[in-house]
Amino acid sequence: MRVISATQNNIPFLNNLLQKNKAVVFFVAPWCGHCRALEPTLNKIMGRFSTSRRDGLIARVSEGDVKNLKCDKDIRGFPTIRVLNNGEKEKDYEGPRDENSLNSFLADVFNKNLINKPVKVLKKRLKNIHMEKRRTPYSSLLRNAAKKATKKATKKAAKKAAKKGTKKAAKKGTKKGTKKGTKKGTKKGTKKAVKKATKKVAKKANKKGAKKKATKKAKLKKTLKMLESLIN
């Protein structure tokens, strides 16, 4: 987890991170009473998250540095707590600004971000969060949320794999059936063709034999007629 307070020197680095990460940005102003009241709570939260192994970014941006940001920075007042995804606004936080409420909000934001990660990455993140158990009191909240996200992602992956497997099996079955059908059809067609050809040849042979027989009979008849004429 990256935790950054914007300055003139690190603005380019911050802009680069904003374009590539899920981020929660706290827009504050030095003259704003609500911002001054939020400051101690924000310091505690940023301190806790600075030891987290989770993906994401938490940034504090003062009024004077807002103009240099390369993200959705159209804000109407201070403080504004905005969720950004690759620099684009997702939503502004409108809830209470006490420590517990903000902790729950941030946990929800960054754990939803986990759902889009591959299952292998989720398991790795969960292992890292288990390691944090001795480091921060906030780890239990992150650990429970990560377990939930991992379970959801695993179910989604299993469903997708099952669907893919079913399609593959259906395709294979169709292919096999087509091959079998073609083979059967060819065999049937060949038998039919052979039978037809045999019948045709036999018919032709019979016709030829009958013609030959008739010719022989005619010749014999002619010969008998000639002999009969000689006798008379």
C-alpha positions in Angstrom: 0.0 0.0 0.0 1.3 3.4 -1.0 0.6 6.3 1.4 1.6 9.8 0.2 1.2 13.4 1.3 1.5 15.4 -1.9 4.3 18.0 -2.3 5.7 20.0 -5.2 8.6 17.5 -5.4 6.5 14.2 -5.5 3.6 15.4 -7.6 4.9 13.7 -10.8 5.4 10.4 -8.9 1.9 10.7 -7.4 0.4 11.4 -10.8 2.0 8.2 -12.2 0.6 6.2 -9.3 -2.9 7.7 -9.7 -3.0 6.5 -13.3 -2.2 2.9 -12.4 -4.0 2.2 -9.1 -7.2 2.2 -7.1 -6.8 5.3 -4.9 -8.5 7.2 -2.1 -7.5 10.9 -2.1 -8.1 13.2 0.8 -8.4 16.8 -0.6 -7.8 19.2 2.3 -7.2 23.0 2.8 -5.2 24.7 5.5 -7.9 27.3 6.2 -10.7 24.7 6.5 -11.9 24.0 10.1 -13.3 20.5 9.2 -9.9 19.6 7.6 -8.1 20.6 10.7 -10.5 18.5 12.8 -9.9 15.5 10.4 -6.0 15.9 10.5 -5.3 13.7 13.7 -7.6 10.9 12.4 -6.1 11.1 8.9 -2.6 10.8 10.4 -3.5 7.7 12.3 -5.1 6.1 9.3 -2.2 6.8 7.0 0.2 5.5 9.6 -1.7 2.2 9.9 -2.0 1.7 6.1 1.6 2.5 5.5 2.4 -0.9 7.0 -0.2 -2.8 4.9 0.9 -5.1 2.1 -2.3 -4.4 0.2 -2.5 -2.9 -3.4 -3.7 0.6 -3.6 -2.9 4.2 -2.8 -4.0 6.7 -0.1 -3.0 10.3 -0.8 -3.4 13.6 1.1 -3.5 16.6 -1.3 -3.5 20.2 -0.1 -5.5 22.9 -1.9 -2.4 24.4 -3.5 -1.4 21.1 -5.2 -4.8 20.2 -6.6 -4.1 22.1 -9.9 -1.1 19.9 -10.6 -2.9 16.6 -10.3 -3.6 14.5 -13.4 -6.9 12.9 -12.4 -10.6 13.8 -11.8 -10.0 16.8 -9.4 -13.3 18.6 -9.9 -14.2 19.2 -6.2 -16.8 21.5 -4.7 -15.5 21.8 -1.1 -13.1 20.7 1.6 -12.5 18.1 2.8 -13.4 15.9 -0.1 -12.6 12.2 0.2 -12.6 10.7 -3.3 -12.2 7.2 -4.7 -10.4 7.1 -8.0 -9.7 4.1 -10.3 -6.8 4.8 -12.7 -7.4 8.5 -12.3 -11.2 8.4 -12.9 -13.7 9.2 -10.2 -15.7 6.4 -8.8 -17.4 8.1 -5.9 -17.0 10.6 -3.1 -17.3 9.5 0.5 -20.2 11.2 2.3 -20.2 9.3 5.6 -19.0 10.1 9.1 -15.3 11.1 9.4 -14.6 9.3 12.7 -11.7 6.8 12.7 -13.8 3.6 12.8 -16.1 4.8 9.9 -13.2 5.7 7.7 -11.4 2.5 8.5 -14.4 0.5 7.4 -14.8 2.6 4.3 -11.2 2.2 3.3 -11.3 -1.6 4.0 -14.4 -1.9 1.7 -12.7 0.1 -1.1 -9.5 -1.9 -1.2 -11.1 -5.3 -0.6 -13.4 -4.7 -3.6 -10.3 -4.0 -5.5 -9.1 -7.5 -4.7 -12.0 -9.2 -6.4 -10.6 -8.2 -9.8 -7.3 -9.9 -9.0 -6.6 -13.5 -10.1 -7.1 -16.2 -7.4 -3.4 -16.8 -7.1 -2.8 -13.1 -6.3 -5.6 -13.1 -3.8 -4.1 -16.1 -1.9 -0.8 -14.4 -1.8 -2.3 -11.2 -0.5 -4.2 -13.2 2.2 -0.9 -14.8 3.2 0.7 -11.4 3.6 -2.2 -10.1 5.6 -1.9 -13.1 8.0 1.7 -12.1 8.5 0.5 -8.6 9.6 -1.4 -10.0 12.5 1.3 -9.1 14.9 2.0 -5.7 13.3 -1.3 -3.7 13.3 -4.6 -3.9 15.1 -6.3 -3.1 11.8 -5.1 -6.4 10.2 -8.0 -8.5 11.5 -10.5 -6.3 9.6 -8.3 -6.6 6.4 -7.9 -10.4 7.0 -11.6 -11.0 7.2 -12.4 -8.9 4.2 -9.6 -10.6 2.2 -11.0 -14.1 3.0 -14.4 -13.0 1.8 -13.0 -11.6 -1.4 -10.9 -14.7 -2.0 -13.9 -17.0 -1.5 -16.0 -14.9 -4.0 -13.2 -14.9 -6.6 -12.7 -18.7 -6.2 -16.4 -19.3 -6.8 -16.4 -17.1 -9.8 -13.3 -18.9 -11.2 -14.8 -22.3 -10.6 -18.1 -21.3 -12.3 -16.1 -20.0 -15.3 -14.0 -23.1 -15.5 -17.1 -25.4 -15.3 -18.8 -23.4 -18.1 -15.6 -23.6 -20.2 -15.3 -27.3 -19.6 -19.0 -27.9 -20.5 -18.5 -26.0 -23.8 -15.3 -28.0 -24.6 -17.0 -31.3 -23.8 -20.0 -30.4 -26.0 -17.7 -29.3 -28.9 -15.7 -32.5 -28.6 -18.9 -34.6 -28.4 -20.3 -32.9 -31.5 -17.0 -33.4 -33.4 -16.9 -37.1 -32.4 -20.6 -37.5 -33.4 -20.0 -35.8 -36.8 -17.0 -38.0 -37.5 -19.0 -41.1 -36.5 -21.9 -40.0 -38.6 -19.7 -39.3 -41.6 -18.0 -42.6 -41.3 -21.3 -44.4 -41.0 -22.8 -42.5 -43.9 -19.8 -43.2 -46.1 -19.9 -46.9 -45.3 -23.7 -47.0 -46.0 -23.2 -45.1 -49.2 -20.4 -47.4 -50.4 -22.5 -50.5 -49.7 -25.4 -49.0 -51.6 -23.2 -48.0 -54.5 -21.6 -51.4 -54.7 -25.0 -53.1 -54.6 -26.3 -50.8 -57.3 -23.2 -51.3 -59.5 -23.4 -55.1 -59.0 -27.0 -55.0 -60.0 -26.3 -52.9 -63.1 -23.4 -55.2 -64.2 -25.6 -58.3 -63.7 -28.4 -56.7 -65.7 -26.0 -55.8 -68.5 -24.6 -59.3 -68.5 -28.0 -60.8 -68.6 -29.0 -58.6 -71.4 -25.8 -59.5 -73.3 -26.3 -63.2 -72.7 -29.9 -63.0 -73.9 -28.8 -61.2 -77.1 -26.1 -63.8 -77.7 -28.5 -66.6 -77.1 -31.0 -65.0 -79.5 -28.4 -64.6 -82.2 -27.3 -68.2 -81.8 -30.9 -69.4 -82.1 -31.4 -67.2 -85.2 -28.3 -68.7 -86.8 -29.5 -72.2 -86.0 -32.9 -71.5 -87.4 -31.3 -70.1 -90.6 -29.1 -73.2 -91.0 -32.1 -75.5 -90.6 -34.0 -73.6 -93.2 -31.1 -74.0 -95.7 -30.9 -77.7 -95.1 -34.6 -78.0 -95.5 -34.4 -76.3 -98.9 -31.6 -78.6 -100.1 -33.6 -81.7 -99.2 -36.6 -80.5 -101.1 
